[in-house]
Amino acid sequence: MLRFGPLIGIIVVVGLLAVTPKIKAGGDGAKSFEAFRDTLLNLQIDSSSYRQVGGVVFEDGLITISLDSGSLVFLERYEGRRMIALFRGSGTAMFTPNHPTEVVNLQRFYHADQFSEEFDRGIFVFSDNRLTSLLDEFPAGGTVAKEFGAMVAEATEFISENDRLDIDGALSRCLLNEYTAPIFHAKLHYQKVMECILSHNPYDTEPFYLIARHDKKGPSELTFINQCPDVHGWPTLTDDGVEPTDQVRTSLHTMTCTIARSLDMITHDRVDMVVRADSVLWLEMELTSLLDVDSVYLGSTKLTMFRAKGSSRFWMKLPRWYHKGEALSPSISYSGDIIERVRDYTILRTSLDWIPAHSYFQRALYDVTFSYPSSMSLISLGKQESVTTVDRTTTSRWVTSVANTNNSFHIGLFKKRELEMTNETPTATMYYNTSDQADAVAMDVQQSMLFYTRIFGPLAIKHLNATELPGTHGEAFPGLLHLSTYAFVRAEDVSTDDFFGEQFTSHEVAHQWWGISVKPMIYRDRWLSEGFAEYSCLMYSQLAAQEQKKFFRLLEDYRKQIMTFGKKTTGADLAPPSVALGHRVRSGAGMAGGQAYNAFVYYKGAWVLHMLRNMMIDFKTMKEDVFLTVMKEFFTRYNGKRASTADFQHVIEEVTGTGMGWFFKEWVYGNELPTYRVAWKKEKLPEGQWKVTMRVKQENVSEDFTMLIPIKVTSDDKKFIRLRLNVTGKESEIILPHFSFEPDDVIFNDLTSVLCDVKTEKF
């Protein structure tokens, strides 16, 4: 039950991420995962450990637990370790976020900069002796209070998953491999009012978590509020996607994948790895739960393996302890049904996690041989090295030359069209079933590829395949696009056409630059993929397709979704999330979680780029050279690498020579959205000059919130001047430079340059 949120994985806690967890590898380890699980889930109270405690303060990074007074008892030891303690009495828990976005997010849900709450009941899970050394100072003795009996089931439920069929992943990794990593994890209650989980997980690049509910102060349901980096900051993250605590590093998948006429699939994958941990006996892997893991071999040795029903995670026990630097190549056989056929259409139920992986962030090469009915076409990543057909079965081999974090394919009864590309772009082929808008889709692939190549820079890929995939979404991989059938169907509704017309196709094409060539560093930087792709397709509509009205109509639609998001579906007075939350913008958003992701990663991410672009426009010439230089330099510098929001900020600062910390603090790491109340008046001066005085009230933001707002002063004979106002504070009165013409109107927020609400008033 330690799994919270879409990408939390496991919420178990460890000491400092900067320190490699120590190990004491020895013996044969657990004979089976089931035996390990059942032992943990049947731990009972150790009555000899019961004691009265008080004045205990336990600190672990961002977490502070005070046991002021009360009684405590341990559960039985596991392999000689104390690892679960139960407490009843009076205590205080504190969690202090150390990232600006996390402070903002705590304020959204809890209206404070620090989480600090009393508790009267607590469960503590740990794997080192930091806490026990404090508690052992109090003598054991007395009769265990009967109230502790009811807490045993809650404690074992806390460390289990999937209806007690599984054990939390991080805890399993630590105990099965006999690591002595300092895990700490607390589940605390105060009467029926407050419940929280405080965790420190060393197997995450951001190891500290806060999950809480509070009927009077915060969310009424358990909500994933904070995830924070280590007190020493983030570990060094490399471009190959390997993280410091990964057990192995994967270099190559060599696969044979047989697709029957029923479209059932049987796959064998030899995964070439190198061990990165000091010692490994049990190796953790992931595979979509839609597919069954049939067997795992290492050479001719069949490995002990465990996977709980419905889980994506599975474990393999190696035949001996493997140590850092050793090669490891398990062969994993799996099967199932991830392809559906509806008439002449084929649907992939998943295209991302159908290949076993220790971490889906690691980049690897792929050598995949497919066998499938010869009546169908199959397209995959990489180069098709060979293709043969025998007895109505086609066999094709696809090999990638550039390592990537994932792989995909598509199979179907497709029409095929070679697209007309220029010598500036990769060649391209389109595979489709629906002909209605095929010409439009082909044109948008062709033209957007050329447009992005010219403004961002050339791609490394030599060929692009675009495939029609039934569904309401699209996906992009290196040299491969999955495009929704809706892009190929003529839409009667304007909003549907806006999305599934050129916007949809050009967005997916843009991912060849943003998200694939330049990969976000961590989930907080997801807007560098989705927001960049979204604004790229807006620019394509505006500049390449010459659809100015559509460009501003979409910006306005996105603005409304951002500015009005919240109250009806997420609860009264819930402030908007920050862009830097990435996928976590969904947390606490209820039924509007998907809308939150669109609004604040796609749309606000695009708006951030739009605001930067308009800040860089030369109002005298209206040239955009500076912004385009920034985008091209960012792509060139990080092509084939991982990039962070800070990296993008640094590129802007280098190109412009201007500090941009204030902007990113407000618009990416923060969550404030300003409303401006604007009034102006004019006054005739001697010698034909005119004076304009403006009053600007800034609302719904902190008093030091600052933004450059473009204005346009116009006359009735079409004369105009553009200026930028530096607006800050609750209210300001600004006298503009004198004009040689009589102002007829002052347009505040000219060119729809700033994400805000604007309301006009009389002066």
HUNOR-V41068 format. One record per residue. N is the residue number from 0. PSI is psi in radians with two decimals (999 if undefined). Layout:
# HUNOR-V41068
<<N & PSI> <N & PSI>>
This chain:
# HUNOR-V41068
<<0 & 0.24> <1 & 0.27> <2 & 2.08> <3 & 2.39> <4 & 2.84> <5 & -0.56> <6 & 0.34> <7 & -0.57> <8 & -1.91> <9 & 2.50> <10 & 1.14> <11 & 2.83> <12 & 2.59> <13 & 3.10> <14 & -2.47> <15 & 2.31> <16 & -0.47> <17 & -0.27> <18 & 2.19> <19 & 2.22> <20 & 2.31> <21 & 2.77> <22 & 2.83> <23 & 1.26> <24 & 2.23> <25 & 2.73> <26 & -3.00> <27 & -0.11> <28 & -3.05> <29 & 2.40> <30 & -0.62> <31 & 2.75> <32 & -0.63> <33 & -0.72> <34 & -0.73> <35 & -0.85> <36 & -0.86> <37 & -0.59> <38 & -0.80> <39 & -0.73> <40 & -0.13> <41 & 0.23> <42 & 2.38> <43 & 3.02> <44 & 2.32> <45 & 1.70> <46 & -0.41> <47 & -0.16> <48 & 0.00> <49 & 2.37> <50 & 2.80> <51 & 2.34> <52 & 2.81> <53 & 2.62> <54 & 0.42> <55 & 2.23> <56 & 2.05> <57 & 2.17> <58 & 2.32> <59 & 1.62> <60 & -1.99> <61 & -0.06> <62 & 2.33> <63 & 2.19> <64 & 2.17> <65 & 2.13> <66 & 1.67> <67 & -0.86> <68 & 2.52> <69 & -2.93> <70 & 2.63> <71 & 2.56> <72 & 2.52> <73 & 2.67> <74 & 2.95> <75 & 2.73> <76 & 2.64> <77 & 2.07> <78 & 0.71> <79 & -0.05> <80 & 2.36> <81 & 2.30> <82 & -0.14> <83 & 2.26> <84 & 2.55> <85 & 2.41> <86 & 2.45> <87 & 2.30> <88 & -2.35> <89 & 2.21> <90 & 2.99> <91 & 2.40> <92 & 2.42> <93 & 2.49> <94 & 2.16> <95 & 1.73> <96 & 2.51> <97 & 0.34> <98 & 2.36> <99 & -0.67> <100 & -0.59> <101 & -0.58> <102 & -0.78> <103 & -0.73> <104 & -0.63> <105 & -0.69> <106 & -0.59> <107 & -0.80> <108 & -0.49> <109 & -0.18> <110 & 0.72> <111 & 2.80> <112 & -0.25> <113 & 2.39> <114 & 2.10> <115 & 2.01> <116 & 2.57> <117 & 2.64> <118 & 2.70> <119 & 0.03> <120 & 2.33> <121 & 2.57> <122 & 2.25> <123 & 2.28> <124 & 2.34> <125 & 2.85> <126 & 0.16> <127 & -3.05> <128 & 0.30> <129 & -0.81> <130 & -0.75> <131 & -0.57> <132 & -0.54> <133 & -0.70> <134 & -0.51> <135 & -0.18> <136 & -0.27> <137 & 2.28> <138 & 2.46> <139 & 2.64> <140 & 2.73> <141 & 3.03> <142 & 2.32> <143 & 2.21> <144 & 2.42> <145 & -0.40> <146 & -0.42> <147 & -0.44> <148 & -0.71> <149 & -0.32> <150 & -0.29> <151 & -0.82> <152 & -0.66> <153 & -0.66> <154 & -0.80> <155 & -0.55> <156 & -0.61> <157 & -0.64> <158 & 0.00> <159 & 2.92> <160 & 2.89> <161 & 0.99> <162 & 0.76> <163 & 0.30> <164 & -0.29> <165 & 2.87> <166 & 2.51> <167 & 2.38> <168 & -0.81> <169 & -0.72> <170 & -0.71> <171 & -0.78> <172 & -0.75> <173 & -0.88> <174 & -0.72> <175 & -0.57> <176 & 0.13> <177 & 0.59> <178 & 2.66> <179 & 0.57> <180 & 2.43> <181 & 1.40> <182 & 2.38> <183 & 2.41> <184 & 2.31> <185 & 2.37> <186 & 2.10> <187 & 2.61> <188 & 2.62> <189 & 1.88> <190 & -2.28> <191 & 0.15> <192 & -0.72> <193 & 2.45> <194 & 2.39> <195 & 2.77> <196 & 2.17> <197 & 2.25> <198 & 2.66> <199 & 1.88> <200 & 1.92> <201 & -0.22> <202 & 0.31> <203 & 2.53> <204 & -0.37> <205 & 1.63> <206 & -0.20> <207 & 2.35> <208 & 2.57> <209 & 2.17> <210 & 2.26> <211 & 2.78> <212 & 2.62> <213 & 2.02> <214 & -0.42> <215 & -0.51> <216 & -0.40> <217 & -2.68> <218 & 2.53> <219 & -0.20> <220 & 2.68> <221 & 2.13> <222 & 2.34> <223 & 1.79> <224 & -0.85> <225 & 2.46> <226 & 2.12> <227 & 2.66> <228 & 2.93> <229 & 2.78> <230 & -0.37> <231 & 0.07> <232 & -3.01> <233 & 2.60> <234 & 2.92> <235 & 2.15> <236 & 2.33> <237 & 2.87> <238 & -0.33> <239 & -0.03> <240 & 0.05> <241 & 2.24> <242 & 2.70> <243 & -0.53> <244 & 0.14> <245 & 2.42> <246 & -0.58> <247 & 2.86> <248 & 2.14> <249 & 2.34> <250 & -0.55> <251 & 2.38> <252 & 2.10> <253 & 1.97> <254 & 2.54> <255 & 2.23> <256 & 1.99> <257 & 2.14> <258 & 2.02> <259 & 2.99> <260 & -0.46> <261 & -0.13> <262 & 0.13> <263 & 2.62> <264 & 2.35> <265 & 2.23> <266 & 2.47> <267 & 2.21> <268 & 2.01> <269 & 2.07> <270 & 1.95> <271 & 2.13> <272 & 2.87> <273 & 2.31> <274 & 2.34> <275 & -0.52> <276 & 2.79> <277 & -0.62> <278 & 2.45> <279 & 2.29> <280 & -0.77> <281 & 2.17> <282 & 2.29> <283 & 2.33> <284 & 2.88> <285 & 2.52> <286 & 2.45> <287 & 2.43> <288 & -0.15> <289 & -0.30> <290 & 2.48> <291 & 2.37> <292 & 1.99> <293 & -0.68> <294 & 2.77> <295 & 2.22> <296 & 2.61> <297 & 1.78> <298 & -2.19> <299 & 0.04> <300 & 2.14> <301 & 2.23> <302 & 2.56> <303 & 2.35> <304 & 2.60> <305 & 2.42> <306 & 2.18> <307 & 2.59> <308 & 2.29> <309 & 0.03> <310 & 2.59> <311 & -0.42> <312 & 2.46> <313 & 2.79> <314 & 2.47> <315 & 2.37> <316 & 2.10> <317 & 2.71> <318 & -0.24> <319 & 3.07> <320 & 2.19> <321 & 2.53> <322 & 2.87> <323 & 2.26> <324 & -0.25> <325 & 2.51> <326 & 2.58> <327 & 2.16> <328 & 1.31> <329 & 2.60> <330 & 2.08> <331 & 2.18> <332 & 2.31> <333 & 2.82> <334 & 2.89> <335 & -2.87> <336 & 1.70> <337 & 0.09> <338 & 2.21> <339 & 2.57> <340 & 2.21> <341 & 1.85> <342 & -2.13> <343 & 0.11> <344 & 2.51> <345 & 2.46> <346 & 2.22> <347 & 2.11> <348 & -0.44> <349 & 2.51> <350 & 0.09> <351 & -0.71> <352 & 0.60> <353 & 0.05> <354 & 2.29> <355 & 2.43> <356 & 2.49> <357 & -0.61> <358 & 2.27> <359 & 0.06> <360 & -0.29> <361 & 2.43> <362 & 2.36> <363 & 2.88> <364 & 2.75> <365 & 2.33> <366 & 1.74> <367 & 2.20> <368 & 2.06> <369 & 2.44> <370 & 2.31> <371 & 2.88> <372 & 2.33> <373 & -0.24> <374 & -0.20> <375 & 2.80> <376 & 2.54> <377 & 2.36> <378 & 2.34> <379 & -3.11> <380 & 2.68> <381 & -2.81> <382 & 2.36> <383 & 1.85> <384 & -0.50> <385 & 2.73> <386 & 2.26> <387 & 2.70> <388 & 2.18> <389 & 2.24> <390 & 0.89> <391 & 0.32> <392 & 2.22> <393 & 2.41> <394 & 2.16> <395 & 2.54> <396 & 2.25> <397 & 2.23> <398 & 2.27> <399 & 2.55> <400 & -0.21> <401 & 2.20> <402 & 2.47> <403 & 2.77> <404 & -0.32> <405 & 3.05> <406 & 2.70> <407 & 3.01> <408 & 2.99> <409 & 2.51> <410 & 2.48> <411 & -3.12> <412 & 1.42> <413 & 2.61> <414 & 2.66> <415 & 2.36> <416 & 2.20> <417 & 2.21> <418 & 2.66> <419 & 1.76> <420 & 2.88> <421 & 3.01> <422 & -0.07> <423 & -0.33> <424 & 2.85> <425 & 2.71> <426 & 2.86> <427 & 2.56> <428 & 2.45> <429 & 2.29> <430 & 2.16> <431 & 2.85> <432 & -0.63> <433 & 2.20> <434 & -0.22> <435 & -0.98> <436 & 0.43> <437 & -0.67> <438 & -0.71> <439 & -0.72> <440 & -0.79> <441 & -0.76> <442 & -0.73> <443 & -0.62> <444 & -0.85> <445 & -0.90> <446 & -0.66> <447 & -0.62> <448 & -0.77> <449 & -0.75> <450 & -0.86> <451 & -0.64> <452 & -0.70> <453 & -0.59> <454 & -0.42> <455 & -0.68> <456 & 2.88> <457 & 2.66> <458 & 2.82> <459 & -0.45> <460 & 2.67> <461 & -0.38> <462 & 2.54> <463 & 2.26> <464 & 2.25> <465 & 2.17> <466 & 2.52> <467 & 2.25> <468 & 2.02> <469 & 2.42> <470 & 3.09> <471 & 0.17> <472 & 2.95> <473 & 2.88> <474 & 2.65> <475 & 2.43> <476 & 2.90> <477 & 1.94> <478 & 0.17> <479 & 2.31> <480 & 2.41> <481 & 2.02> <482 & 2.28> <483 & 2.52> <484 & -0.52> <485 & -0.44> <486 & -0.40> <487 & -0.08> <488 & 2.34> <489 & 2.18> <490 & 2.37> <491 & -0.56> <492 & 2.34> <493 & -0.77> <494 & -0.68> <495 & -0.72> <496 & -0.67> <497 & -0.78> <498 & -0.91> <499 & 0.02> <500 & -2.37> <501 & -0.51> <502 & -0.84> <503 & -0.89> <504 & -0.81> <505 & -0.47> <506 & -0.83> <507 & -0.64> <508 & -0.72> <509 & -0.42> <510 & -0.33> <511 & -0.48> <512 & -0.91> <513 & 1.90> <514 & -0.50> <515 & -1.10> <516 & -0.84> <517 & 1.93> <518 & 2.42> <519 & 2.48> <520 & -0.96> <521 & -3.09> <522 & -0.48> <523 & -0.37> <524 & 0.28> <525 & -0.47> <526 & -0.39> <527 & -0.31> <528 & -1.10> <529 & -0.76> <530 & -0.70> <531 & -0.76> <532 & -0.68> <533 & -0.77> <534 & -0.53> <535 & -0.74> <536 & -0.50> <537 & -0.76> <538 & -0.64> <539 & -0.77> <540 & -0.72> <541 & -0.83> <542 & -0.70> <543 & -0.80> <544 & -0.10> <545 & 0.77> <546 & 1.29> <547 & -0.78> <548 & -0.72> <549 & -0.72> <550 & -0.89> <551 & -0.52> <552 & -0.73> <553 & -0.73> <554 & -0.75> <555 & -0.69> <556 & -0.75> <557 & -0.71> <558 & -0.80> <559 & -0.73> <560 & -0.65> <561 & -0.84> <562 & -0.49> <563 & 0.00> <564 & 2.39> <565 & -1.36> <566 & -0.70> <567 & -0.59> <568 & -0.23> <569 & -0.02> <570 & 2.65> <571 & 2.43> <572 & 0.37> <573 & 2.07> <574 & 2.77> <575 & 2.71> <576 & 2.89> <577 & 2.60> <578 & -0.66> <579 & 0.07> <580 & -0.24> <581 & -2.35> <582 & -0.32> <583 & -0.07> <584 & -0.38> <585 & -0.49> <586 & 2.23> <587 & 0.00> <588 & 0.03> <589 & -2.38> <590 & -0.23> <591 & 0.27> <592 & -0.80> <593 & -0.67> <594 & -0.64> <595 & -0.73> <596 & -0.78> <597 & -0.82> <598 & -0.66> <599 & -0.28> <600 & -0.85> <601 & -1.07> <602 & -0.82> <603 & -0.59> <604 & -0.74> <605 & -0.70> <606 & -0.63> <607 & -0.78> <608 & -0.69> <609 & -0.74> <610 & -0.72> <611 & -0.75> <612 & -0.82> <613 & -0.45> <614 & -0.44> <615 & -0.10> <616 & 2.37> <617 & 1.89> <618 & -0.32> <619 & -0.68> <620 & -0.26> <621 & 0.41> <622 & 2.64> <623 & 0.49> <624 & -0.67> <625 & -0.84> <626 & -0.79> <627 & -0.61> <628 & -0.73> <629 & -0.85> <630 & -0.75> <631 & -0.71> <632 & -0.72> <633 & -0.79> <634 & -0.81> <635 & -0.74> <636 & -0.60> <637 & 0.23> <638 & 2.14> <639 & 0.17> <640 & 3.03> <641 & 2.49> <642 & 2.57> <643 & 2.96> <644 & -0.68> <645 & -0.65> <646 & -0.76> <647 & -0.75> <648 & -0.74> <649 & -0.66> <650 & -0.78> <651 & -0.79> <652 & -0.64> <653 & -0.74> <654 & -0.72> <655 & -0.36> <656 & 0.37> <657 & 2.35> <658 & 2.34> <659 & 0.21> <660 & -0.70> <661 & -0.70> <662 & -0.85> <663 & -0.57> <664 & -0.73> <665 & -0.79> <666 & -0.34> <667 & -0.90> <668 & -0.46> <669 & -3.10> <670 & 0.20> <671 & 2.49> <672 & 1.97> <673 & 2.64> <674 & 2.31> <675 & 2.24> <676 & 2.10> <677 & 2.36> <678 & 2.66> <679 & 2.74> <680 & 2.74> <681 & 2.73> <682 & 2.27> <683 & 2.36> <684 & 2.91> <685 & 2.77> <686 & 0.57> <687 & 0.19> <688 & 2.74> <689 & 2.42> <690 & 2.33> <691 & 2.21> <692 & 2.27> <693 & 2.49> <694 & 2.19> <695 & 2.13> <696 & 2.25> <697 & 2.14> <698 & 2.81> <699 & 0.31> <700 & 2.88> <701 & 2.78> <702 & -0.49> <703 & 0.14> <704 & 2.29> <705 & 2.45> <706 & 2.53> <707 & 2.06> <708 & 2.06> <709 & 2.45> <710 & 2.72> <711 & 2.05> <712 & 2.14> <713 & 2.78> <714 & 2.93> <715 & -0.20> <716 & 0.45> <717 & 0.24> <718 & 2.60> <719 & 2.76> <720 & 2.38> <721 & 2.41> <722 & 2.90> <723 & 2.31> <724 & 2.35> <725 & 1.75> <726 & 2.22> <727 & 2.87> <728 & 2.96> <729 & -0.66> <730 & 2.40> <731 & 2.58> <732 & 2.16> <733 & 2.23> <734 & 2.11> <735 & 2.78> <736 & 2.56> <737 & 2.60> <738 & 2.60> <739 & -0.08> <740 & 2.81> <741 & 2.07> <742 & 2.33> <743 & -0.50> <744 & 2.63> <745 & 2.00> <746 & 1.92> <747 & 2.39> <748 & 0.92> <749 & 2.59> <750 & 0.39> <751 & 0.95> <752 & -0.41> <753 & 2.40> <754 & 1.83> <755 & 3.03> <756 & 2.42> <757 & 2.22> <758 & 2.33> <759 & 2.57> <760 & 2.90> <761 & 2.51> <762 & 999>>
